[in-house]
Amino acid sequence: MKNVLLPTDFSENSWNAIVYAIQLFKGDACVFHLLNTYTPAIVHSRFMAVSTEGRLLEDAVHMDSENELKRLLKRISGLNGNPNHSFKTISSFSLLTEEIKQSAERLGIDLIITGTKGASGLKEVFLGSNTVRIIKAIRSCPVLAIPASYPFKKPGEIALVTDFKRNYDAAMIEPLRQIAQHLDAAVRIMHINEEKHLNKYQSSNLDILKEYLSDVATSVHWMPYFAGKAKVIKEFSEEFEIDMLAMVNYKHSFLEEVTREAVIKKVGFHTQIPLLTLPE
């Protein structure tokens, strides 16, 4: 049975991610954990957090969170559900990333699925600040970010963007392998040619990667570095009708470059398809 964590701020974007998650695992036995965190703004006094007024404020916000989660459960019950799906709620007075870390460990979470933007998301922002924080902070669990208003489509083509410059291990690739195998999807390994030829180390890493993905349909694609990486990835995704983009969350990787600055005009990277980040 899979354990899937669904952070929510009750926005339509987070609802869209929940619907995507339910559809993605519609044939599986899953426990979906709906997580809402809240941090009341207590600014009148540094002592207010332990005062009666501070506790009343926290209680009120907690009640709002609980009530919204109940409404969310009712909304989910209106979908044509899988009897093997169950839903649990978590309402926590905590920072989002800290609660996700703790919940992922405590509940044995297999996958985190989140919307790319929250209630106040802007069109020019590729990833909302919460999504960026989750990707940066969570290094033990894969994260799947669903673009705003993206309708569910069963992924048939998954692109794994890599430079072959780091070792792969089975645990790193396993989430991607499982998703591809489960969905009967092909994995297109995409490399941007920044060099004329792979060196021996890169070639070895490619062979290892293909071995880990040997039980799913794979192909390797060499893309000329004719423009910025973002443009190459975008054109590749459009040409091969990619349904999901996957990247390993290495330090100093292109993914880290993307999440360093969330505004699309400065980053130059934008995807209209789900982004799967695999922990190093």
DACOR-V821063 format. One record per residue. N is the residue number from 0. RES is the residue in three letters. PHI is phi in radians with two decimals (* if undefined). OMEGA is omega in whole degrees, 0 to 359 (999 if undefined). D_FIRST is the distance of its C-alpha to the first C-alpha in Angstrom with 2 decimals. Layout:
n=N res=RES phi=PHI omega=OMEGA d_first=D_FIRST
n=N res=RES phi=PHI omega=OMEGA d_first=D_FIRST
This chain:
n=0 res=MET phi=* omega=181 d_first=0.00
n=1 res=LYS phi=-1.49 omega=173 d_first=3.79
n=2 res=ASN phi=-1.99 omega=184 d_first=6.68
n=3 res=VAL phi=-2.06 omega=180 d_first=9.77
n=4 res=LEU phi=-1.73 omega=182 d_first=13.21
n=5 res=LEU phi=-2.13 omega=175 d_first=15.93
n=6 res=PRO phi=-1.14 omega=180 d_first=19.39
n=7 res=THR phi=-2.47 omega=171 d_first=21.91
n=8 res=ASP phi=-1.98 omega=178 d_first=25.66
n=9 res=PHE phi=1.22 omega=175 d_first=25.84
n=10 res=SER phi=-1.40 omega=177 d_first=27.64
n=11 res=GLU phi=-1.16 omega=179 d_first=27.37
n=12 res=ASN phi=-1.17 omega=178 d_first=26.11
n=13 res=SER phi=-1.22 omega=175 d_first=23.09
n=14 res=TRP phi=-1.10 omega=179 d_first=22.59
n=15 res=ASN phi=-1.05 omega=178 d_first=22.79
n=16 res=ALA phi=-1.16 omega=178 d_first=20.02
n=17 res=ILE phi=-1.13 omega=179 d_first=17.76
n=18 res=VAL phi=-1.07 omega=178 d_first=18.76
n=19 res=TYR phi=-1.05 omega=182 d_first=18.12
n=20 res=ALA phi=-1.08 omega=181 d_first=14.52
n=21 res=ILE phi=-1.11 omega=179 d_first=13.91
n=22 res=GLN phi=-1.20 omega=182 d_first=15.80
n=23 res=LEU phi=-1.06 omega=183 d_first=14.23
n=24 res=PHE phi=-1.98 omega=186 d_first=10.77
n=25 res=LYS phi=-1.13 omega=180 d_first=12.56
n=26 res=GLY phi=-1.74 omega=186 d_first=11.39
n=27 res=ASP phi=-1.96 omega=169 d_first=7.59
n=28 res=ALA phi=-1.44 omega=185 d_first=5.24
n=29 res=CYS phi=-2.43 omega=166 d_first=5.42
n=30 res=VAL phi=-1.93 omega=178 d_first=7.27
n=31 res=PHE phi=-1.75 omega=181 d_first=10.50
n=32 res=HIS phi=-1.82 omega=180 d_first=12.93
n=33 res=LEU phi=-1.52 omega=186 d_first=16.46
n=34 res=LEU phi=-2.02 omega=171 d_first=18.88
n=35 res=ASN phi=-2.19 omega=176 d_first=22.64
n=36 res=THR phi=-1.95 omega=180 d_first=25.10
n=37 res=TYR phi=-2.51 omega=177 d_first=28.79
n=38 res=THR phi=-2.38 omega=181 d_first=31.86
n=39 res=PRO phi=-0.95 omega=178 d_first=34.97
n=40 res=ALA phi=-1.40 omega=181 d_first=38.09
n=41 res=ILE phi=-1.91 omega=191 d_first=40.32
n=42 res=VAL phi=-2.11 omega=187 d_first=43.48
n=43 res=HIS phi=-1.25 omega=182 d_first=46.45
n=44 res=SER phi=-2.71 omega=178 d_first=46.68
n=45 res=ARG phi=-1.20 omega=178 d_first=45.06
n=46 res=PHE phi=-1.66 omega=187 d_first=45.11
n=47 res=MET phi=-1.16 omega=182 d_first=43.50
n=48 res=ALA phi=-1.03 omega=180 d_first=39.97
n=49 res=VAL phi=-1.90 omega=180 d_first=41.05
n=50 res=SER phi=-1.54 omega=178 d_first=43.47
n=51 res=THR phi=-1.06 omega=180 d_first=43.17
n=52 res=GLU phi=-1.09 omega=179 d_first=43.24
n=53 res=GLY phi=-1.11 omega=179 d_first=40.44
n=54 res=ARG phi=-1.16 omega=178 d_first=38.22
n=55 res=LEU phi=-1.10 omega=179 d_first=39.03
n=56 res=LEU phi=-1.13 omega=179 d_first=38.06
n=57 res=GLU phi=-1.08 omega=179 d_first=34.72
n=58 res=ASP phi=-1.07 omega=181 d_first=34.08
n=59 res=ALA phi=-1.14 omega=180 d_first=35.03
n=60 res=VAL phi=-1.18 omega=177 d_first=32.74
n=61 res=HIS phi=-1.07 omega=179 d_first=29.85
n=62 res=MET phi=-1.09 omega=177 d_first=30.60
n=63 res=ASP phi=-1.04 omega=180 d_first=30.70
n=64 res=SER phi=-1.08 omega=180 d_first=27.27
n=65 res=GLU phi=-1.08 omega=181 d_first=25.81
n=66 res=ASN phi=-1.13 omega=179 d_first=27.67
n=67 res=GLU phi=-1.15 omega=178 d_first=26.53
n=68 res=LEU phi=-1.16 omega=176 d_first=22.85
n=69 res=LYS phi=-1.12 omega=178 d_first=23.63
n=70 res=ARG phi=-1.11 omega=179 d_first=25.35
n=71 res=LEU phi=-1.11 omega=178 d_first=22.46
n=72 res=LEU phi=-1.06 omega=179 d_first=20.12
n=73 res=LYS phi=-1.14 omega=178 d_first=22.92
n=74 res=ARG phi=-1.12 omega=179 d_first=23.24
n=75 res=ILE phi=-1.14 omega=181 d_first=19.59
n=76 res=SER phi=-1.12 omega=178 d_first=20.06
n=77 res=GLY phi=-1.36 omega=177 d_first=22.87
n=78 res=LEU phi=-1.41 omega=174 d_first=20.70
n=79 res=ASN phi=-1.28 omega=191 d_first=19.79
n=80 res=GLY phi=-1.57 omega=173 d_first=16.24
n=81 res=ASN phi=-1.63 omega=180 d_first=13.28
n=82 res=PRO phi=-1.07 omega=178 d_first=12.97
n=83 res=ASN phi=-1.58 omega=174 d_first=9.19
n=84 res=HIS phi=-1.70 omega=173 d_first=9.55
n=85 res=SER phi=-2.26 omega=185 d_first=10.54
n=86 res=PHE phi=-2.25 omega=177 d_first=12.83
n=87 res=LYS phi=-2.18 omega=182 d_first=14.23
n=88 res=THR phi=-2.05 omega=175 d_first=17.43
n=89 res=ILE phi=-2.30 omega=174 d_first=19.12
n=90 res=SER phi=-2.03 omega=190 d_first=22.88
n=91 res=SER phi=-2.35 omega=172 d_first=24.46
n=92 res=PHE phi=-1.45 omega=189 d_first=28.07
n=93 res=SER phi=-2.87 omega=171 d_first=27.42
n=94 res=LEU phi=-1.28 omega=187 d_first=27.74
n=95 res=LEU phi=-0.97 omega=185 d_first=24.91
n=96 res=THR phi=-1.16 omega=179 d_first=24.22
n=97 res=GLU phi=-1.15 omega=180 d_first=24.55
n=98 res=GLU phi=-1.19 omega=178 d_first=22.04
n=99 res=ILE phi=-1.10 omega=178 d_first=19.52
n=100 res=LYS phi=-0.98 omega=183 d_first=20.16
n=101 res=GLN phi=-1.15 omega=181 d_first=19.78
n=102 res=SER phi=-1.16 omega=180 d_first=16.66
n=103 res=ALA phi=-1.06 omega=180 d_first=14.94
n=104 res=GLU phi=-1.28 omega=185 d_first=15.97
n=105 res=ARG phi=-1.16 omega=187 d_first=15.49
n=106 res=LEU phi=-1.77 omega=181 d_first=11.97
n=107 res=GLY phi=1.10 omega=184 d_first=10.63
n=108 res=ILE phi=-1.19 omega=179 d_first=10.55
n=109 res=ASP phi=-1.59 omega=185 d_first=9.67
n=110 res=LEU phi=-2.74 omega=174 d_first=12.07
n=111 res=ILE phi=-1.85 omega=178 d_first=14.89
n=112 res=ILE phi=-2.10 omega=184 d_first=16.38
n=113 res=THR phi=-2.42 omega=172 d_first=19.90
n=114 res=GLY phi=-1.29 omega=182 d_first=23.09
n=115 res=THR phi=-1.41 omega=181 d_first=25.97
n=116 res=LYS phi=-2.41 omega=177 d_first=28.41
n=117 res=GLY phi=-1.68 omega=185 d_first=28.71
n=118 res=ALA phi=-1.08 omega=183 d_first=31.04
n=119 res=SER phi=-1.88 omega=184 d_first=34.09
n=120 res=GLY phi=-1.08 omega=179 d_first=33.07
n=121 res=LEU phi=-1.88 omega=184 d_first=36.00
n=122 res=LYS phi=-1.09 omega=185 d_first=36.23
n=123 res=GLU phi=-1.44 omega=180 d_first=37.68
n=124 res=VAL phi=-1.67 omega=180 d_first=34.80
n=125 res=PHE phi=-1.23 omega=178 d_first=32.20
n=126 res=LEU phi=-2.17 omega=176 d_first=29.63
n=127 res=GLY phi=-1.12 omega=185 d_first=30.04
n=128 res=SER phi=-1.04 omega=179 d_first=30.76
n=129 res=ASN phi=-1.13 omega=180 d_first=27.44
n=130 res=THR phi=-1.11 omega=178 d_first=25.54
n=131 res=VAL phi=-1.06 omega=180 d_first=27.95
n=132 res=ARG phi=-1.11 omega=179 d_first=27.48
n=133 res=ILE phi=-1.10 omega=181 d_first=23.69
n=134 res=ILE phi=-1.06 omega=181 d_first=24.05
n=135 res=LYS phi=-1.23 omega=188 d_first=26.80
n=136 res=ALA phi=-1.52 omega=187 d_first=25.28
n=137 res=ILE phi=-1.62 omega=183 d_first=21.65
n=138 res=ARG phi=-1.98 omega=183 d_first=21.93
n=139 res=SER phi=-2.04 omega=187 d_first=18.69
n=140 res=CYS phi=-2.61 omega=177 d_first=16.15
n=141 res=PRO phi=-1.17 omega=180 d_first=16.63
n=142 res=VAL phi=-2.16 omega=177 d_first=18.05
n=143 res=LEU phi=-1.98 omega=182 d_first=18.39
n=144 res=ALA phi=-1.77 omega=184 d_first=21.55
n=145 res=ILE phi=-1.84 omega=180 d_first=22.40
n=146 res=PRO phi=-1.06 omega=179 d_first=26.18
n=147 res=ALA phi=-1.00 omega=176 d_first=27.83
n=148 res=SER phi=1.12 omega=180 d_first=28.09
n=149 res=TYR phi=-1.30 omega=181 d_first=26.21
n=150 res=PRO phi=-1.33 omega=181 d_first=25.19
n=151 res=PHE phi=-1.12 omega=172 d_first=21.94
n=152 res=LYS phi=-2.44 omega=181 d_first=22.66
n=153 res=LYS phi=-1.02 omega=182 d_first=20.25
n=154 res=PRO phi=-1.10 omega=176 d_first=20.95
n=155 res=GLY phi=-1.90 omega=181 d_first=22.98
n=156 res=GLU phi=-2.29 omega=178 d_first=24.77
n=157 res=ILE phi=-2.05 omega=178 d_first=23.46
n=158 res=ALA phi=-1.78 omega=173 d_first=26.20
n=159 res=LEU phi=-1.83 omega=181 d_first=25.82
n=160 res=VAL phi=-1.57 omega=184 d_first=28.96
n=161 res=THR phi=-2.67 omega=176 d_first=30.21
n=162 res=ASP phi=-1.93 omega=178 d_first=33.54
n=163 res=PHE phi=1.08 omega=184 d_first=32.62
n=164 res=LYS phi=-1.62 omega=180 d_first=34.30
n=165 res=ARG phi=-2.31 omega=179 d_first=31.52
n=166 res=ASN phi=-1.17 omega=171 d_first=29.59
n=167 res=TYR phi=-1.88 omega=169 d_first=26.07
n=168 res=ASP phi=-2.32 omega=187 d_first=23.58
n=169 res=ALA phi=-1.07 omega=183 d_first=20.40
n=170 res=ALA phi=-1.12 omega=180 d_first=18.20
n=171 res=MET phi=-1.15 omega=186 d_first=19.95
n=172 res=ILE phi=-1.51 omega=187 d_first=19.53
n=173 res=GLU phi=-0.97 omega=179 d_first=16.01
n=174 res=PRO phi=-1.02 omega=178 d_first=14.41
n=175 res=LEU phi=-1.15 omega=179 d_first=17.20
n=176 res=ARG phi=-1.05 omega=181 d_first=16.90
n=177 res=GLN phi=-1.11 omega=180 d_first=13.25
n=178 res=ILE phi=-1.11 omega=181 d_first=14.16
n=179 res=ALA phi=-1.12 omega=181 d_first=17.37
n=180 res=GLN phi=-1.16 omega=181 d_first=16.07
n=181 res=HIS phi=-1.08 omega=184 d_first=13.43
n=182 res=LEU phi=-1.64 omega=185 d_first=16.32
n=183 res=ASP phi=0.96 omega=182 d_first=19.01
n=184 res=ALA phi=-1.76 omega=176 d_first=20.82
n=185 res=ALA phi=-1.56 omega=176 d_first=23.73
n=186 res=VAL phi=-1.88 omega=177 d_first=24.09
n=187 res=ARG phi=-1.76 omega=180 d_first=27.66
n=188 res=ILE phi=-1.40 omega=186 d_first=28.66
n=189 res=MET phi=-1.98 omega=180 d_first=31.42
n=190 res=HIS phi=-2.12 omega=176 d_first=34.11
n=191 res=ILE phi=-1.57 omega=185 d_first=37.04
n=192 res=ASN phi=-1.30 omega=173 d_first=40.19
n=193 res=GLU phi=-1.56 omega=179 d_first=41.73
n=194 res=GLU phi=-2.31 omega=181 d_first=43.37
n=195 res=LYS phi=-1.24 omega=182 d_first=45.17
n=196 res=HIS phi=-2.46 omega=172 d_first=43.20
n=197 res=LEU phi=-1.23 omega=173 d_first=40.17
n=198 res=ASN phi=-1.41 omega=184 d_first=41.29
n=199 res=LYS phi=-1.05 omega=181 d_first=40.22
n=200 res=TYR phi=-1.14 omega=178 d_first=37.51
n=201 res=GLN phi=-1.12 omega=180 d_first=36.01
n=202 res=SER phi=-1.08 omega=178 d_first=36.31
n=203 res=SER phi=-1.12 omega=180 d_first=34.51
n=204 res=ASN phi=-1.14 omega=176 d_first=31.62
n=205 res=LEU phi=-1.10 omega=179 d_first=31.47
n=206 res=ASP phi=-1.09 omega=179 d_first=31.37
n=207 res=ILE phi=-1.13 omega=180 d_first=28.53
n=208 res=LEU phi=-1.08 omega=179 d_first=26.52
n=209 res=LYS phi=-1.11 omega=177 d_first=27.18
n=210 res=GLU phi=-1.13 omega=179 d_first=26.14
n=211 res=TYR phi=-1.13 omega=181 d_first=22.69
n=212 res=LEU phi=-1.81 omega=187 d_first=22.34
n=213 res=SER phi=-1.14 omega=182 d_first=24.08
n=214 res=ASP phi=-1.71 omega=172 d_first=21.46
n=215 res=VAL phi=-2.22 omega=179 d_first=21.52
n=216 res=ALA phi=-1.20 omega=180 d_first=24.71
n=217 res=THR phi=-2.30 omega=172 d_first=26.56
n=218 res=SER phi=-2.61 omega=182 d_first=30.04
n=219 res=VAL phi=-2.00 omega=184 d_first=32.09
n=220 res=HIS phi=-2.21 omega=181 d_first=34.32
n=221 res=TRP phi=-1.89 omega=184 d_first=37.26
n=222 res=MET phi=-1.80 omega=178 d_first=38.35
n=223 res=PRO phi=-1.14 omega=181 d_first=41.85
n=224 res=TYR phi=-1.52 omega=185 d_first=42.16
n=225 res=PHE phi=-1.53 omega=181 d_first=44.50
n=226 res=ALA phi=-2.74 omega=177 d_first=43.52
n=227 res=GLY phi=-1.06 omega=182 d_first=41.20
n=228 res=LYS phi=-0.99 omega=181 d_first=37.67
n=229 res=ALA phi=-1.03 omega=182 d_first=36.36
n=230 res=LYS phi=-1.20 omega=179 d_first=38.59
n=231 res=VAL phi=-1.09 omega=180 d_first=37.67
n=232 res=ILE phi=-1.11 omega=180 d_first=33.93
n=233 res=LYS phi=-1.08 omega=182 d_first=34.68
n=234 res=GLU phi=-1.18 omega=177 d_first=36.90
n=235 res=PHE phi=-1.09 omega=181 d_first=34.53
n=236 res=SER phi=-1.07 omega=180 d_first=31.68
n=237 res=GLU phi=-1.26 omega=183 d_first=34.11
n=238 res=GLU phi=-1.10 omega=184 d_first=35.62
n=239 res=PHE phi=-1.76 omega=177 d_first=32.41
n=240 res=GLU phi=0.87 omega=182 d_first=30.69
n=241 res=ILE phi=-1.23 omega=181 d_first=27.80
n=242 res=ASP phi=-1.77 omega=180 d_first=24.80
n=243 res=MET phi=-2.68 omega=180 d_first=23.08
n=244 res=LEU phi=-1.86 omega=181 d_first=24.80
n=245 res=ALA phi=-2.13 omega=176 d_first=23.28
n=246 res=MET phi=-2.48 omega=174 d_first=25.10
n=247 res=VAL phi=-1.49 omega=185 d_first=24.65
n=248 res=ASN phi=-1.49 omega=176 d_first=25.50
n=249 res=TYR phi=-1.35 omega=167 d_first=28.42
n=250 res=LYS phi=-1.28 omega=178 d_first=31.34
n=251 res=HIS phi=1.12 omega=178 d_first=34.33
n=252 res=SER phi=-1.65 omega=177 d_first=32.33
n=253 res=PHE phi=-1.10 omega=178 d_first=32.95
n=254 res=LEU phi=-1.07 omega=178 d_first=29.82
n=255 res=GLU phi=-1.15 omega=177 d_first=31.38
n=256 res=GLU phi=-1.09 omega=179 d_first=34.61
n=257 res=VAL phi=-1.12 omega=185 d_first=33.02
n=258 res=THR phi=-1.41 omega=178 d_first=31.45
n=259 res=ARG phi=-1.21 omega=180 d_first=34.67
n=260 res=GLU phi=-2.44 omega=190 d_first=36.34
n=261 res=ALA phi=-1.43 omega=185 d_first=34.49
n=262 res=VAL phi=-1.42 omega=188 d_first=37.46
n=263 res=ILE phi=-1.04 omega=182 d_first=37.45
n=264 res=LYS phi=-1.14 omega=180 d_first=41.24
n=265 res=LYS phi=-1.60 omega=182 d_first=41.20
n=266 res=VAL phi=-1.45 omega=182 d_first=38.16
n=267 res=GLY phi=1.35 omega=180 d_first=38.84
n=268 res=PHE phi=-2.26 omega=180 d_first=35.21
n=269 res=HIS phi=-2.66 omega=179 d_first=33.38
n=270 res=THR phi=-2.20 omega=178 d_first=30.52
n=271 res=GLN phi=-1.75 omega=180 d_first=29.70
n=272 res=ILE phi=-2.11 omega=180 d_first=26.37
n=273 res=PRO phi=-1.00 omega=180 d_first=23.01
n=274 res=LEU phi=-2.04 omega=178 d_first=23.20
n=275 res=LEU phi=-1.77 omega=177 d_first=20.43
n=276 res=THR phi=-1.84 omega=182 d_first=21.51
n=277 res=LEU phi=-1.79 omega=182 d_first=20.27
n=278 res=PRO phi=-1.17 omega=179 d_first=21.08
n=279 res=GLU phi=-1.14 omega=999 d_first=23.88
